[in-house]
Amino acid sequence: MSKKETDELLNHEYDGIRELDNPLPGWWLATFYATIVFAVLYVGYYHFGPGLSLKDELANDMAKLEERQRLAKKASPGPDEATLLAIVSDPAQMAIGKAEYIGKCASCHGILGEGSIGPNLTDKFWIHGDGSLVAIHQLVEEGVAEKGMPPWKAMLKPAELNAVVAFAHSLKGANPPNAKPPQGVEVKQ
Ligand code: HEC
């Protein structure tokens, strides 16, 4: 028996069997304590803190899915990005867009897009889509009837609709006074 083993030998004997005091290795204990710390943090974060429950995650995903399905339901695809971009660089069409905006949209979204009944159109936050020309076009065409945003495709000619969408899109980043607080999800450029 080595010296170390003699030191660790416990002071009892059962039928000739003696016991060494052999502590658990440090790495093992460290792992064990780490799991306890992890469990406490986990419970704190997911049960009492900001962690999303599985139910919340499901609800978020379902909302995203429904939004996608709503947009996919559209029969005819709207104009593409390039068509709408061409309007943005055409002052005559932008003037039409501005006139339509003032006449039809400003009552709910504010003259400068600052928002009132409808959401602020100048910030980076969007309830529907990502604020791109194509996304705004889809939304303005179909509207959100249950939230009070009219569908404009029956009320505006396609060219007018394109123009007002291009104008509404140009309000982004305007930073008007009295801006309505952000709604929806921030879209990072
Ligand atoms: C009667 C009020 C009203 C009018 C008029 C109106 N809107 Fe809206 N608009 C809303 C409301 C309310 C919402 C928010 C819908 C929601 O919460 O889902 C909205 C949402 C939007 C959005 C999406 C904003 C986002 O954060 O996703 C855009 C873009 C938009 N409107 C553009 C227009 C344009 C362009 C016009 C004019 C052609 C217009 N709106 C006219 C009430 C209006």
Residues whose N, C-alpha, C, O or C-beta is under 5 A from the ligand:
A	BS01	HEC	K104 C105 C108 I117 G118 P119 F125 W126 I127 H128 I136 L139 V140 V144 K147 G148 M149 P150 W152 V164 A168 Q183 G184
